[in-house]
Structures are given as C-alpha cells and as structure tokens.
Amino acid sequence: MVSNQNKDKFDIEKLNIVKKYFSRIFTVLKPEIRHELDILDIPDQKKKELKKALAFLSYSKQKKYLKEIHNTYDEEAIKKTKKNSKR
C-alpha cells in the first residue's frame, strides 16, 4: 500500500523560484573582475548588486559590461570636475 504522506509533504522541487534558480547557469567571478569592481567609486551596496548580476554572465560579457560601467563613471567624474572648476 502506498502512503499519501508524500502528497502532504512540502515539495520544494515544485516551487517555481527553485526551478528558476537551478535552471540558470552562473559563473564565479574571476579575480580580475572582482578587482575591477573593487576599484569602482560606487557604494558597496551597488557593488554587491553588480556582483550578483555579473555572476550570471559569461566572462566576455562581464568584461564588456564593466568597461561600459567604467566609461559611464569616468564621464560622470569629468562632468563633476568641470562643475567644480566653474565655481
């Protein structure tokens, strides 16, 4: 006789969030990428969010994304410098 206890138990494998997490392929950030993130002049919370986002990208996409981030922050730094020099 088969017990119905299995039906009553919480079946974690049926949760969509668990399925979604395990279906994603992610990589560990290489030291070079971690260093690039560490030298960014942004709040730690933003760095943490970036690390989580980058973990699901390939190495080449991580590099490309970081390059764009550096360019964006470099442009913002230049604008701030120009504003401060006008004062």
C-alpha positions, 0 to 999 in steps of 0.5 A: 500500500502506498502512503499519501504522506508524500502528497502532504509533504512540502515539495520544494522541487515544485516551487517555481523560484527553485526551478528558476534558480537551478535552471540558470547557469552562473559563473564565479567571478574571476579575480580580475573582475572582482578587482575591477569592481573593487576599484569602482567609486560606487557604494558597496551596496551597488557593488554587491548588486553588480556582483550578483548580476555579473555572476550570471554572465559569461566572462566576455560579457562581464568584461564588456559590461564593466568597461561600459560601467567604467566609461559611464563613471569616468564621464560622470567624474569629468562632468563633476570636475568641470562643475567644480572648476566653474565655481 
